[in-house]
């Protein structure tokens, strides 16, 4: 995973690690480990981060450089 992107997008929005950690319901230390790449992020947390930053999971993990989120689909 492109861990640099997590730090970049947070800093672009002038947020601290503790701000994002609070949003995710985790401790700042755990979020720091996400940014360092020493702990893998669950898909649920990645999805929450994508919504929080108004982008896609693919952008967060470095699969695309397009910041715009994908359109929401309606599953039946």
C-alpha positions in Angstrom: 0.0 0.0 0.0 1.1 3.5 -0.7 1.5 4.7 2.9 2.9 8.0 1.9 -0.5 9.0 0.5 -2.2 8.7 3.9 0.2 11.2 5.4 0.0 13.5 2.3 -3.8 13.7 2.2 -4.0 14.3 6.0 -1.4 17.1 5.8 -3.1 18.6 2.8 -6.1 19.1 5.0 -4.1 20.5 7.9 -5.1 17.6 10.1 -3.2 16.0 12.9 -2.9 12.2 13.3 -5.1 12.5 16.5 -7.9 14.2 14.4 -8.0 11.2 12.0 -7.6 8.7 14.8 -10.6 10.2 16.6 -12.7 10.0 13.5 -11.8 6.3 13.1 -12.3 5.6 16.8 -8.8 4.5 17.5 -5.8 5.8 19.4 -3.3 8.2 17.7 -0.5 5.6 18.1 -2.4 3.1 16.1 -3.1 5.6 13.3 0.6 6.5 13.3 1.4 2.8 12.7 -0.9 2.9 9.7 1.0 5.8 8.2 4.3 4.1 9.0 3.1 0.9 7.3 3.9 -1.2 10.3 0.2 -2.2 10.7 -2.2 -3.1 8.0 -5.5 -1.1 7.8 -8.7 -3.0 7.7 -11.0 -2.5 4.7 -13.6 -1.0 6.9 -11.1 1.7 8.1 -9.9 2.3 4.6 -13.5 2.7 3.4 -14.1 5.2 6.3 -11.0 7.1 5.4 -12.0 7.3 1.7 -15.4 8.7 2.7 -13.7 11.1 5.2 -11.3 12.4 2.5 -14.0 12.3 -0.2 -11.8 10.0 -2.4 -11.6 6.4 -3.3 -9.9 3.5 -1.6 -7.9 3.0 -4.8 -6.5 6.5 -4.4 -5.5 5.9 -0.8 -3.7 2.7 -1.6 -2.0 4.1 -4.7 -3.8 2.2 -7.4 -4.9 5.5 -9.1 -3.8 9.1 -9.0 -7.4 10.3 -9.5 -8.6 11.9 -6.2 -12.2 12.1 -7.2 -14.3 9.4 -5.6 -16.1 6.8 -7.7 -19.9 7.3 -8.1 -21.9 5.6 -5.5 -23.7 2.5 -6.8 -27.1 1.3 -5.8 -27.1 -2.4 -5.0 -30.3 -4.3 -5.2 
